[in-house]
C-alpha cells in the first residue's frame, strides 16, 4: 500500500515538473529528470511485485504442506480404524442422499 502511494506521489511530481516547463532547454532537462524518476518508480513496482510473488509462493507451499499432513493423518486414521471409516462414509452418503432427494 505504501509503495502504491509513493508511486502516485512520484507521478504527481512528474506532472508538476512538466507543467512548470517553459522552454525547449528546460524540457530537455525535465525529460531526463522525468525519465530517471519513472525508472525508479518502475523499479519500486518490480521490487514490490517480486516480494508479493515470494509471499504468495511461501503461503502456497505452507498450505500444500498442511494439506499433505492432513491427508496423511486421515489415511493413518482410516488404516487404524477401517470399520469406523466405512460407517462414517456411509452416514455422510445417507445424509447427502436425503438432502438431494428433498430437492
N, CA, C and O of each residue as an XYZ file, in Angstrom:
412
protein
N       0.825     -1.181      0.000
C       0.000      0.000      0.000
C       0.870      1.245      0.000
O       0.592      2.206     -0.718
N       1.923      1.226      0.807
C       2.813      2.371      0.883
C       3.564      2.543     -0.431
O       3.816      3.672     -0.855
N       3.929      1.427     -1.087
C       4.606      1.511     -2.382
C       3.715      2.186     -3.412
O       4.186      3.004     -4.202
N       2.438      1.853     -3.409
C       1.488      2.452     -4.343
C       1.395      3.950     -4.111
O       1.361      4.733     -5.060
N       1.355      4.338     -2.865
C       1.274      5.767     -2.531
C       2.529      6.506     -2.997
O       2.443      7.610     -3.536
N       3.683      5.896     -2.789
C       4.944      6.520     -3.209
C       4.995      6.675     -4.725
O       5.482      7.686     -5.231
N       4.504      5.700     -5.432
C       4.497      5.764     -6.893
C       3.542      6.855     -7.365
O       3.866      7.609     -8.282
N       2.382      6.941     -6.753
C       1.429      8.008     -7.116
C       2.027      9.389     -6.850
O       1.869     10.310     -7.651
N       2.709      9.518     -5.721
C       3.366     10.789     -5.410
C       4.413     11.131     -6.460
O       4.551     12.287     -6.861
N       5.145     10.123     -6.898
C       6.172     10.330     -7.917
C       5.552     10.781     -9.237
O       6.078     11.678     -9.896
N       4.447     10.170     -9.621
C       3.752     10.558    -10.854
C       3.228     11.983    -10.742
O       3.325     12.755    -11.696
N       2.675     12.339     -9.592
C       2.212     13.714     -9.378
C       3.370     14.704     -9.488
O       3.218     15.782    -10.063
N       4.517     14.341     -8.940
C       5.695     15.201     -9.025
C       6.118     15.393    -10.479
O       6.460     16.503    -10.888
N       6.095     14.323    -11.251
C       6.441     14.401    -12.679
C       5.475     15.335    -13.400
O       5.892     16.140    -14.233
N       4.217     15.232    -13.090
C       3.226     16.119    -13.718
C       3.514     17.587    -13.391
O       3.423     18.455    -14.259
N       3.862     17.854    -12.130
C       4.193     19.220    -11.743
C       5.429     19.725    -12.485
O       5.472     20.873    -12.926
N       6.425     18.863    -12.617
C       7.632     19.255    -13.347
C       7.310     19.626    -14.789
O       7.794     20.632    -15.308
N       6.492     18.804    -15.420
C       6.144     19.077    -16.818
C       5.306     20.349    -16.946
O       5.444     21.094    -17.916
N       4.451     20.590    -15.976
C       3.616     21.793    -16.020
C       4.460     23.064    -15.843
O       4.101     24.120    -16.364
N       5.570     22.968    -15.117
C       6.432     24.114    -14.861
C       7.425     24.373    -15.993
O       8.129     25.383    -15.983
N       7.481     23.479    -16.951
C       8.460     23.593    -18.041
C       7.993     24.610    -19.067
O       6.842     24.580    -19.503
N       8.906     25.526    -19.458
C       8.541     26.573    -20.406
C       9.326     26.527    -21.698
O       8.731     26.609    -22.773
N      10.657     26.398    -21.633
C      11.484     26.454    -22.835
C      11.904     25.055    -23.265
O      11.727     24.077    -22.538
N      12.464     24.989    -24.465
C      12.931     23.704    -25.001
C      14.084     23.155    -24.167
O      14.171     21.949    -23.940
N      14.973     24.043    -23.709
C      16.087     23.589    -22.862
C      15.573     23.030    -21.540
O      16.037     21.992    -21.069
N      14.609     23.734    -20.949
C      14.011     23.231    -19.709
C      13.341     21.882    -19.951
O      13.403     20.983    -19.112
N      12.702     21.757    -21.106
C      12.024     20.495    -21.433
C      13.024     19.347    -21.515
O      12.741     18.250    -21.032
N      14.180     19.578    -22.114
C      15.206     18.532    -22.215
C      15.698     18.120    -20.829
O      15.866     16.935    -20.541
N      15.925     19.120    -19.979
C      16.373     18.823    -18.612
C      15.276     18.067    -17.862
O      15.543     17.076    -17.183
N      14.056     18.543    -17.993
C      12.926     17.893    -17.309
C      12.721     16.473    -17.831
O      12.395     15.569    -17.062
N      12.907     16.281    -19.113
C      12.715     14.946    -19.698
C      13.682     13.950    -19.085
O      13.303     12.818    -18.784
N      14.941     14.366    -18.896
C      15.909     13.468    -18.261
C      15.513     13.182    -16.818
O      15.592     12.043    -16.358
N      15.092     14.213    -16.115
C      14.679     14.031    -14.722
C      13.444     13.128    -14.631
O      13.366     12.252    -13.770
N      12.491     13.355    -15.524
C      11.276     12.523    -15.546
C      11.644     11.078    -15.845
O      11.135     10.159    -15.203
N      12.529     10.874    -16.821
C      12.947      9.508    -17.173
C      13.562      8.812    -15.962
O      13.243      7.658    -15.677
N      14.437      9.511    -15.256
C      15.081      8.917    -14.079
C      14.076      8.612    -12.980
O      14.135      7.558    -12.347
N      13.157      9.537    -12.760
C      12.140      9.314    -11.717
C      11.227      8.146    -12.088
O      10.884      7.327    -11.235
N      10.839      8.072    -13.340
C       9.972      6.963    -13.764
C      10.709      5.628    -13.696
O      10.119      4.605    -13.348
N      11.983      5.641    -14.023
C      12.766      4.409    -13.916
C      12.783      3.928    -12.467
O      12.605      2.737    -12.207
N      12.994      4.843    -11.526
C      12.978      4.473    -10.107
C      11.603      3.960     -9.680
O      11.504      3.000     -8.916
N      10.547      4.602    -10.174
C       9.193      4.164     -9.825
C       8.944      2.751    -10.347
O       8.375      1.920     -9.639
N       9.363      2.478    -11.569
C       9.176      1.136    -12.125
C       9.999      0.095    -11.362
O       9.557     -1.038    -11.177
N      11.184      0.482    -10.928
C      11.986     -0.444    -10.123
C      11.282     -0.764     -8.806
O      11.305     -1.905     -8.344
N      10.658      0.249     -8.207
C       9.891      0.004     -6.974
C       8.730     -0.945     -7.233
O       8.454     -1.835     -6.429
N       8.054     -0.750     -8.354
C       6.939     -1.633     -8.699
C       7.428     -3.058     -8.872
O       6.814     -3.997     -8.365
N       8.539     -3.225     -9.590
C       9.093     -4.563     -9.793
C       9.499     -5.207     -8.474
O       9.261     -6.396     -8.264
N      10.111     -4.429     -7.583
C      10.501     -4.958     -6.265
C       9.277     -5.396     -5.470
O       9.281     -6.455     -4.842
N       8.229     -4.574     -5.501
C       7.000     -4.921     -4.777
C       6.359     -6.175     -5.374
O       5.852     -7.024     -4.641
N       6.381     -6.289     -6.695
C       5.808     -7.476     -7.346
C       6.601     -8.729     -6.985
O       6.023     -9.786     -6.729
N       7.937     -8.604     -6.968
C       8.769     -9.753     -6.582
C       8.474    -10.180     -5.153
O       8.370    -11.373     -4.866
N       8.341     -9.219     -4.267
C       8.054     -9.535     -2.863
C       6.689    -10.199     -2.724
O       6.529    -11.147     -1.955
N       5.712     -9.702     -3.466
C       4.363    -10.293     -3.407
C       4.381    -11.720     -3.942
O       3.739    -12.607     -3.379
N       5.123    -11.942     -5.039
C       5.220    -13.304     -5.586
C       5.882    -14.244     -4.587
O       5.452    -15.387     -4.436
N       6.921    -13.776     -3.904
C       7.608    -14.606     -2.917
C       6.673    -14.952     -1.763
O       6.639    -16.096     -1.309
N       5.914    -13.960     -1.288
C       4.962    -14.217     -0.197
C       3.900    -15.218     -0.629
O       3.545    -16.119      0.131
N       3.393    -15.061     -1.849
C       2.369    -15.970     -2.361
C       2.929    -17.379     -2.490
O       2.268    -18.356     -2.139
N       4.132    -17.470     -2.987
C       4.771    -18.777     -3.143
C       4.973    -19.449     -1.790
O       4.720    -20.645     -1.643
N       5.426    -18.685     -0.807
C       5.623    -19.228      0.542
C       4.301    -19.688      1.147
O       4.235    -20.746      1.772
N       3.251    -18.894      0.961
C       1.933    -19.259      1.502
C       1.402    -20.513      0.826
O       0.812    -21.372      1.482
N       1.608    -20.624     -0.483
C       1.149    -21.815     -1.208
C       1.910    -23.054     -0.739
O       1.316    -24.119     -0.572
N       3.202    -22.921     -0.529
C       3.994    -24.053     -0.050
C       3.544    -24.480      1.350
O       3.445    -25.673      1.636
N       3.275    -23.512      2.212
C       2.807    -23.829      3.561
C       1.444    -24.510      3.514
O       1.200    -25.461      4.256
N       0.559    -24.033      2.652
C      -0.765    -24.652      2.516
C      -0.629    -26.077      1.992
O      -1.336    -26.978      2.444
N       0.270    -26.278      1.049
C       0.485    -27.618      0.494
C       1.007    -28.572      1.569
O       0.552    -29.712      1.671
N       1.974    -28.093      2.377
C       2.490    -28.934      3.469
C       1.386    -29.280      4.462
O       1.291    -30.420      4.915
N       0.557    -28.304      4.799
C      -0.537    -28.533      5.733
C      -1.527    -29.548      5.173
O      -1.984    -30.442      5.885
N      -1.852    -29.401      3.896
C      -2.775    -30.340      3.251
C      -2.189    -31.745      3.232
O      -2.890    -32.718      3.510
N      -0.904    -31.851      2.904
C      -0.255    -33.167      2.897
C      -0.288    -33.803      4.280
O      -0.521    -35.005      4.411
N      -0.054    -32.994      5.312
C      -0.095    -33.520      6.679
C      -1.505    -33.994      7.046
O      -1.670    -35.052      7.653
N      -2.509    -33.212      6.676
C      -3.901    -33.590      6.970
C      -4.282    -34.876      6.235
O      -4.935    -35.750      6.806
N      -3.878    -34.990      4.979
C      -4.182    -36.212      4.219
C      -3.483    -37.425      4.829
O      -4.073    -38.501      4.929
N      -2.239    -37.253      5.231
C      -1.506    -38.360      5.859
C      -2.174    -38.756      7.172
O      -2.272    -39.942      7.487
N      -2.633    -37.771      7.936
C      -3.323    -38.053      9.189
C      -4.634    -38.798      8.931
O      -4.962    -39.746      9.644
N      -5.380    -38.367      7.913
C      -6.636    -39.057      7.578
C      -6.375    -40.488      7.136
O      -7.097    -41.401      7.537
N      -5.349    -40.693      6.314
C      -5.023    -42.063      5.879
C      -4.638    -42.939      7.066
O      -5.029    -44.104      7.138
N      -3.871    -42.374      7.996
C      -3.457    -43.117      9.188
C      -4.678    -43.517     10.026
O      -4.760    -44.645     10.511
N      -5.622    -42.588     10.193
C      -6.827    -42.880     10.970
C      -7.676    -43.948     10.287
O      -8.254    -44.805     10.955
N      -7.752    -43.899      8.965
C      -8.533    -44.912      8.225
C      -7.880    -46.284      8.369
O      -8.576    -47.282      8.557
N      -6.542    -46.343      8.282
C      -5.849    -47.628      8.449
C      -6.023    -48.168      9.866
O      -6.170    -49.374     10.061
N      -6.007    -47.275     10.850
C      -6.146    -47.702     12.248
C      -7.559    -48.184     12.557
O      -7.734    -49.078     13.384
N      -8.575    -47.606     11.903
C      -9.958    -47.965     12.185
C     -10.758    -48.019     10.876
O     -11.560    -47.123     10.612
N     -10.551    -49.057     10.054
C     -11.221    -49.116      8.753
C     -12.745    -49.236      8.874
O     -13.466    -48.654      8.064
N     -13.241    -49.964      9.852
C     -14.683    -50.120     10.004
C     -15.335    -48.772     10.341
O     -16.392    -48.441      9.803
N     -14.714    -48.010     11.217
C     -15.234    -46.686     11.569
C     -15.263    -45.765     10.352
O     -16.201    -44.983     10.194
N     -14.250    -45.847      9.493
C     -14.207    -45.019      8.286
C     -15.338    -45.386      7.334
O     -15.946    -44.507      6.724
N     -15.623    -46.678      7.205
C     -16.715    -47.123      6.318
C     -18.058    -46.651      6.867
O     -18.897    -46.162      6.111
N     -18.269    -46.794      8.174
C     -19.521    -46.362      8.795
C     -19.689    -44.836      8.637
O     -20.781    -44.364      8.322
N     -18.624    -44.084      8.852
C     -18.691    -42.638      8.700
C     -19.018    -42.260      7.256
O     -19.868    -41.401      7.023
N     -18.360    -42.887      6.289
C     -18.618    -42.592      4.874
C     -20.063    -42.939      4.511
O     -20.711    -42.197      3.774
N     -20.567    -44.056      5.021
C     -21.947    -44.446      4.742
C     -22.917    -43.429      5.340
O     -23.908    -43.070      4.704
N     -22.640    -42.967      6.546
C     -23.502    -41.964      7.187
C     -23.512    -40.653      6.408
O     -24.568    -40.046      6.227
N     -22.364    -40.222      5.955
C     -22.284    -38.986      5.155
C     -23.053    -39.161      3.847
O     -23.779    -38.264      3.418
N     -22.885    -40.327      3.220
C     -23.607    -40.600      1.978
C     -25.111    -40.609      2.187
O     -25.853    -40.110      1.340
N     -25.575    -41.166      3.296
C     -27.006    -41.204      3.605
C     -27.562    -39.793      3.798
O     -28.624    -39.464      3.268
N     -26.853    -38.969      4.548
C     -27.298    -37.589      4.781
C     -27.329    -36.805      3.477
O     -28.300    -36.098      3.207
N     -26.292    -36.916      2.671
C     -26.266    -36.219      1.373
C     -27.404    -36.697      0.469
O     -28.038    -35.901     -0.223
N     -27.652    -38.016      0.484
C     -28.751    -38.558     -0.317
C     -30.098    -37.991      0.111
O     -30.954    -37.711     -0.728
N     -30.282    -37.825      1.399
C     -31.549    -37.269      1.890
C     -31.707    -35.797      1.459
O     -32.799    -35.370      1.083
N     -30.629    -35.046      1.516
C     -30.692    -33.641      1.070
C     -30.986    -33.547     -0.421
O     -31.792    -32.722     -0.851
N     -30.344    -34.377     -1.187
C     -30.534    -34.348     -2.645
C     -31.964    -34.751     -3.004
O     -32.573    -34.170     -3.902
N     -32.489    -35.738     -2.303
C     -33.850    -36.221     -2.584
C     -34.897    -35.147     -2.298
O     -35.916    -35.088     -2.988
N     -34.667    -34.297     -1.295
C     -35.618    -33.239     -0.936
C     -35.755    -32.209     -2.039
O     -36.814    -31.592     -2.161
N     -34.774    -32.008     -2.810
C     -34.815    -31.003     -3.884
C     -35.653    -31.552     -4.960
O     -35.848    -30.898     -5.985
